[in-house]
Amino acid sequence: IMKVTAEIDVTPAQYFNHLCDGVIKDVKKHTNRDITVKSLLDGYRYERTLNYKKRKIVIKFTVGPLIQDKYFQVKYETEETSCLYYYDFKTEQGKYYVTYGEETGYKQETIGNALGNLKKKFTQGVWKNKVFNNIELTTTYIKNHEK
């Protein structure tokens, strides 16, 4: 698992709700179903179909189970890969922190997958910087779009 912890200047509740809103919009877009944060808490599954290089790829998403304002997890799978990512929120001495973790796996070992794993090891620093930037952009977005 690759993971990064960063201090955030929004509350865990704000960040958690932002993540849930993103999933709710994605579910609406790809399944035309209206769901709520409550339906995500117990765990929620849905599928997306993409056209990629003249073939259809089905992505199966499993959201949760979630812990309101404390833990957010999504796993998605295709025929060949699976990826789990999570956000774990903590409050210490009046400061807010989020730990983002990601684990990618391949269902079959191939030369391409082995090379992908090797590349990931070499680019872990770049990955961490991207995650830090993403967390920073997300907190800025949340602050600018506060209801």
N, C-alpha and C positions, 0 to 999 in steps of 0.2 A: 504494500500500500504506500502510495506517495501521499504525504500530507504536509499542510502548511497552517500555521496559526498566526492570526493577525488581530491587532486591536481594531475595533470598529467604533465609529462615532455616531451610530444610531443604536437603538435598543435591539436586543435579540428579537423581541416581539415584532418590531418593524421589519427587520430583515427576514424573519420567518414568514410573515404575511406576504412580503414581496415574492418570496420563492413559491408560496402556495398560489398566489395570483398568476404567476407564470404558468404553472401546471394547469390551473383551471382554464386559462385561455387556450392552452395547447389542446386540452381535452375537447373544448368547445369547437375549435378549428378542425380537428381530425375525426371527431365522432359525432359532432353536433349535439352533445349532451351537456346539460347544465348541471354542474356539481358544486358542492360547497367545501369549505375547509374541513368541516366536520366529516364529510365522506372521505376525505384524504387521510384523516387521523388513524382510522382503523386499517388503512391499506387500500389501495385502489389500483386496478389494472386496466390498461387500454392498449390499443395497437395503432400504429401508423404505417401506412404503405407509401414507399417512395419508389420512383422510377430512377434507376441508376444504370447507366451503360446498357440500355435496352433490356434491362430485366427488372422485375419487381422485387423489392426488398421489404420484408415485413419486420418492423421493429416492435417488440413487445416491451411495454413499460410496466414496472411495478413501483408504485409510489408508497413509501412507508413500510411498516407502520411508523407514524410520526409521534413525537412528543411536543405538544404545543409550546412554542417559543424556546425550545431547548434542543431539539434534534430533528433534522430533515434528511430523508434518504430516498434516492431513486436508483433503481436498477433497470438497465435496458439490455435487451438481447436481440441478436440477429441469428441467422443460421450458423454464423461462424464465430461471433464474438459475444462477450458479455462485459458490461461495464457497470460498476457500482460507484456512486459518489454520494457523499454525505456532508452535511454542515452540522457541527456540534457547537452549541453556544454556551458560554460561561460568563459569569459576572464575578469579578474579584476586585475588592477595594474600590468599588464605584466605577470600575472600568469594564467595558464590554469586549469580549473576544469571540472570534469564530475560528474553528478549526475546520478546514476543508480537506477531505480525504478522497482519494480516487483509486480504484483497483480495476484494472482491465485484464481480461483473460481471453484466451482463444480456446475454442472447443476442439480444435484439431491442431496438432503441431505441424507447421510447414516451415520451409526455409524463410518465406516472407514474414511469418509471425516471429520467428527467431530473430531475424534482422530488425524487425520492429521493436522487439523487447530490448535488443542491444542498443538501438538508437535512443530509446527512452532513457536508458541508464546514462548515456553520454549527454543527453539534453535536459537532465533533471533540473539544473540551475535555471535554464530558460523556462522550463515548465513552472517552477516556483515563482519566477518574476511575472509570468502571465497570470498566475493565480492571484498574486498580490495586486496586480493591476486590475483584474476583474473585480476583486473584493472592493477596491477603492472606487472604481466606476459605479459599482452597485450601490455603495453607501451614498455617493454623490447623487445618483439618480433618485434614491429613496428620499433624501433631504429636499431635492428640488421638486418632487411630485407628491409631497405630503398632503393628505386630504385635510 
